[in-house]
Amino acid sequence: MTKAVNLHRTFSTFSETDEYDHDFARDWSGFPADGKPWEEMLKNERVVILAEAGAGKTYEMRTTARRLKKEGRAAFFMELADLAESSPGEILSPEDEALFASWLESGEEGWFFLDSVDESRLGDLRNFKKALRRLGRSIHPHLARAHIFISCRGSDWQANFDREQVASVLPMPVHQTGGDEASNQKTSGDEGKPADAILVVKLDELSRVQMRQFAEAQEGIGVPVFMASLKQADAAKFAERPVDLIEIIGYWRKHGQVGSHAERKGRNV
């Protein structure tokens, strides 16, 4: 059985001036130079997280929401596909629904993790905007204190169009500066920052250090030998997504070797 482990994943700025490249992240062998941890990301108001299937987007958002709640902060994880059909109160567990109601009255900051733009569009391409509108209607007077994170496969993110939808439905607060305390507050009206103020990042692929940490958390793995075999087989580049690393570890347990990419895929057919 695979054990979950906190790998302290990082995020790097993604330039939307270039088309998404499936191999974009494989250029790095270690931690990206500009990779930012979750604690840095959580300071932002609107964030889009891009990564392909199996990269760990859902796990990262779900576990981060849980961690924030344990720290006493208001945090909510919701599937966009569900949000397109139902209000937050109908989606959330009774415990989270109570927390949501409390947050609305609190005046405190809150974090919303909205998962999978691409999956929300499977039934209807309009579902993404429908989901944003449902959330927007529920928290509209409180948008200035909401931190909203949205995940999507990089190949399905429609850069300009999708950013405009987020900016129009869930506008970011404008920080007004002035000589007194009142004028330095965030505004919560419909006039928000432009769409290009939304931060778009990619979830960085696993570094060699993170691969080792993940292997160390699993049972029945001789980590030094496993990592040496991974390097010898030039297989680390095929283990940069958690789903692929899990597959390689499974192959290792069964066959006692990493094997070639073709062998692993051939025996899994």
C-alpha positions as CSV (number, residue, x, y, z in Angstrom):
1,M,0.0,0.0,0.0
2,T,1.3,3.4,-0.9
3,K,1.8,5.8,2.0
4,A,1.1,9.5,1.6
5,V,3.9,11.8,2.5
6,N,4.4,15.6,2.6
7,L,7.0,16.3,-0.1
8,H,6.9,20.1,0.4
9,R,6.0,20.6,-3.3
10,T,6.9,23.9,-5.0
11,F,5.5,26.1,-7.7
12,S,7.1,28.0,-10.5
13,T,5.8,30.9,-12.5
14,F,4.4,29.8,-15.9
15,S,4.6,32.1,-18.8
16,E,1.4,32.0,-20.8
17,T,3.0,33.7,-23.8
18,D,4.2,30.3,-24.8
19,E,2.0,27.3,-25.5
20,Y,1.9,24.7,-22.8
21,D,4.6,22.1,-23.3
22,H,4.1,18.7,-21.7
23,D,7.8,18.4,-21.3
24,F,8.2,22.0,-20.0
25,A,9.0,20.9,-16.4
26,R,11.4,18.1,-17.3
27,D,14.1,20.6,-18.0
28,W,14.9,20.7,-14.3
29,S,16.9,18.0,-12.5
30,G,16.5,19.4,-9.0
31,F,14.4,22.0,-7.2
32,P,13.6,24.9,-9.6
33,A,15.5,28.1,-8.8
34,D,12.3,30.1,-8.5
35,G,10.2,27.4,-6.9
36,K,7.9,28.8,-4.2
37,P,6.5,26.7,-1.3
38,W,2.8,26.6,-0.3
39,E,3.3,29.2,2.4
40,E,4.4,31.8,-0.2
41,M,1.6,30.8,-2.5
42,L,-1.1,31.2,0.2
43,K,-0.4,34.9,0.4
44,N,-1.8,35.4,-3.1
45,E,-5.4,36.3,-3.8
46,R,-6.1,34.4,-7.1
47,V,-3.9,31.6,-8.2
48,V,-4.2,29.1,-11.1
49,I,-2.2,25.9,-10.6
50,L,-1.3,24.0,-13.9
51,A,0.0,20.5,-14.2
52,E,-0.8,17.4,-16.1
53,A,-2.8,14.4,-14.8
54,G,-1.1,12.5,-12.1
55,A,1.1,15.4,-11.0
56,G,-0.6,15.7,-7.6
57,K,-2.8,18.8,-8.0
58,T,-5.8,17.4,-6.2
59,Y,-3.8,15.8,-3.4
60,E,-1.9,19.1,-2.8
61,M,-5.0,21.2,-2.7
62,R,-7.0,18.8,-0.5
63,T,-4.2,18.3,2.0
64,T,-3.4,22.0,2.2
65,A,-7.0,22.8,2.9
66,R,-7.0,20.2,5.7
67,R,-3.7,21.6,7.1
68,L,-5.1,25.1,7.2
69,K,-8.2,24.0,9.0
70,K,-6.1,22.2,11.6
71,E,-4.2,25.5,12.1
72,G,-7.6,27.2,12.8
73,R,-7.9,28.9,9.5
74,A,-11.0,28.8,7.2
75,A,-10.2,26.6,4.2
76,F,-12.5,24.8,1.8
77,F,-11.8,22.2,-1.0
78,M,-14.5,21.8,-3.7
79,E,-14.7,20.1,-7.0
80,L,-15.6,22.5,-9.8
81,A,-17.8,19.9,-11.4
82,D,-19.8,19.7,-8.2
83,L,-19.9,23.5,-7.8
84,A,-21.3,23.9,-11.3
85,E,-24.4,22.0,-10.1
86,S,-24.7,22.9,-6.4
87,S,-24.0,25.7,-4.0
88,P,-21.1,25.5,-1.6
89,G,-23.5,24.7,1.3
90,E,-24.8,21.6,-0.6
91,I,-21.3,20.4,-1.4
92,L,-19.5,20.8,1.9
93,S,-19.6,18.4,4.7
94,P,-21.7,19.5,7.7
95,E,-18.5,20.4,9.6
96,D,-17.2,22.5,6.7
97,E,-20.7,24.0,6.1
98,A,-20.7,25.3,9.6
99,L,-17.1,26.6,9.2
100,F,-18.2,28.4,6.0
101,A,-21.2,30.0,7.7
102,S,-18.9,31.1,10.5
103,W,-16.3,32.5,8.0
104,L,-19.0,34.6,6.3
105,E,-19.6,36.4,9.6
106,S,-16.0,36.5,10.8
107,G,-14.2,39.1,8.8
108,E,-11.2,36.8,8.6
109,E,-9.4,35.6,5.5
110,G,-10.4,32.3,3.9
111,W,-8.9,30.0,1.4
112,F,-10.9,28.2,-1.4
113,F,-9.4,25.4,-3.4
114,L,-11.4,24.7,-6.6
115,D,-10.2,21.5,-8.3
116,S,-10.1,20.6,-11.9
117,V,-11.2,23.0,-14.5
118,D,-10.7,20.3,-17.2
119,E,-13.0,17.7,-15.4
120,S,-15.7,20.3,-14.9
121,R,-15.9,20.9,-18.7
122,L,-16.4,17.2,-19.5
123,G,-20.1,17.5,-19.3
124,D,-20.6,21.0,-20.5
125,L,-17.9,23.6,-21.5
126,R,-19.9,26.2,-19.7
127,N,-19.6,24.5,-16.3
128,F,-16.4,26.3,-15.3
129,K,-18.1,29.7,-15.4
130,K,-21.2,28.3,-13.8
131,A,-19.1,27.0,-10.9
132,L,-17.3,30.4,-10.5
133,R,-20.7,32.2,-10.5
134,R,-22.1,29.9,-7.8
135,L,-19.1,30.6,-5.6
136,G,-19.2,34.3,-6.4
137,R,-22.8,34.6,-5.4
138,S,-22.1,32.9,-2.1
139,I,-19.1,35.0,-1.1
140,H,-19.6,38.2,-3.2
141,P,-19.5,40.7,-0.2
142,H,-16.4,38.9,1.1
143,L,-14.3,38.5,-2.1
144,A,-11.7,40.9,-0.7
145,R,-10.7,38.4,2.0
146,A,-10.9,35.3,-0.1
147,H,-7.8,33.5,-1.5
148,I,-9.0,31.4,-4.4
149,F,-6.9,28.6,-5.9
150,I,-7.9,26.9,-9.1
151,S,-6.4,23.8,-10.7
152,C,-6.3,22.7,-14.3
153,R,-4.3,20.5,-16.7
154,G,-1.9,22.8,-18.4
155,S,-3.0,21.6,-21.8
156,D,-6.6,22.5,-21.1
157,W,-6.1,26.0,-19.7
158,Q,-7.3,28.6,-22.1
159,A,-5.0,31.4,-21.0
160,N,-6.6,34.7,-21.9
161,F,-10.2,33.5,-22.0
162,D,-10.1,31.6,-18.7
163,R,-8.3,34.3,-16.8
164,E,-10.9,36.9,-18.0
165,Q,-13.6,34.6,-16.6
166,V,-12.0,34.4,-13.2
167,A,-11.3,38.1,-13.1
168,S,-14.8,39.0,-14.0
169,V,-16.7,36.6,-11.8
170,L,-14.3,36.6,-8.8
171,P,-12.6,40.0,-9.0
172,M,-9.5,40.6,-7.0
173,P,-9.5,43.4,-4.4
174,V,-7.8,46.7,-5.3
175,H,-5.6,48.0,-2.5
176,Q,-6.3,51.7,-2.1
177,T,-3.6,53.8,-0.6
178,G,-4.0,57.0,1.2
179,G,-3.3,59.0,4.3
180,D,-5.6,57.3,6.8
181,E,-6.3,53.7,7.8
182,A,-9.7,53.5,6.1
183,S,-8.3,54.4,2.7
184,N,-5.7,51.6,3.0
185,Q,-8.3,48.9,3.2
186,K,-9.1,46.4,0.4
187,T,-12.2,47.2,-1.6
188,S,-14.8,44.5,-2.2
189,G,-16.8,46.0,-5.0
190,D,-17.1,44.7,-8.6
191,E,-14.1,46.8,-9.8
192,G,-11.1,44.5,-9.4
193,K,-7.6,44.1,-10.6
194,P,-7.1,43.2,-14.3
195,A,-7.0,39.5,-15.4
196,D,-3.2,39.5,-15.9
197,A,-2.9,40.1,-12.1
198,I,-4.0,36.5,-11.6
199,L,-1.0,34.4,-10.7
200,V,-0.5,31.4,-13.0
201,V,1.9,28.8,-11.8
202,K,2.9,25.2,-12.5
203,L,3.2,22.5,-9.9
204,D,6.9,21.6,-10.1
205,E,7.8,18.1,-11.0
206,L,9.4,15.9,-8.2
207,S,13.1,16.6,-7.6
208,R,15.5,13.7,-6.9
209,V,15.4,14.7,-3.2
210,Q,11.6,14.4,-3.2
211,M,11.7,11.1,-5.0
212,R,14.0,9.8,-2.2
213,Q,11.7,11.1,0.5
214,F,8.7,9.5,-1.1
215,A,10.6,6.1,-1.4
216,E,11.7,6.3,2.2
217,A,8.1,6.6,3.4
218,Q,7.2,3.3,1.7
219,E,7.6,-0.1,3.1
220,G,9.8,-2.8,1.6
221,I,12.0,-0.4,-0.4
222,G,15.8,-0.5,-0.1
223,V,16.1,3.2,-0.8
224,P,19.8,3.5,-1.6
225,V,19.7,0.6,-4.0
226,F,16.4,1.8,-5.5
227,M,17.7,5.3,-6.1
228,A,21.0,4.0,-7.6
229,S,18.9,1.8,-10.0
230,L,16.7,4.7,-10.9
231,K,19.8,6.7,-11.9
232,Q,21.5,3.7,-13.7
233,A,18.4,3.1,-15.7
234,D,18.1,6.8,-16.5
235,A,14.5,6.5,-15.2
236,A,14.3,9.6,-12.9
237,K,12.9,11.6,-15.8
238,F,10.0,9.1,-15.9
239,A,9.4,9.5,-12.1
240,E,8.8,13.2,-11.9
241,R,5.0,12.8,-11.4
242,P,3.9,11.0,-8.2
243,V,1.7,8.7,-10.3
244,D,4.7,7.5,-12.3
245,L,7.0,7.2,-9.2
246,I,4.3,5.0,-7.6
247,E,4.2,2.8,-10.7
248,I,8.0,2.4,-10.7
249,I,8.1,1.5,-7.0
250,G,5.4,-1.1,-7.7
251,Y,7.5,-2.6,-10.5
252,W,10.5,-2.5,-8.2
253,R,8.7,-4.5,-5.5
254,K,7.5,-7.1,-8.0
255,H,10.6,-7.5,-10.1
256,G,13.5,-6.3,-7.9
257,Q,14.6,-3.8,-10.6
258,V,13.5,-0.5,-12.1
259,G,13.4,-1.9,-15.6
260,S,13.2,0.2,-18.8
261,H,10.3,2.5,-19.6
262,A,9.1,0.0,-22.3
263,E,9.3,-2.9,-19.9
264,R,7.2,-1.2,-17.2
265,K,4.6,0.0,-19.7
266,G,4.5,-3.4,-21.4
267,R,3.9,-5.4,-18.2
268,N,1.2,-3.0,-17.1
269,V,-0.8,-3.4,-20.3
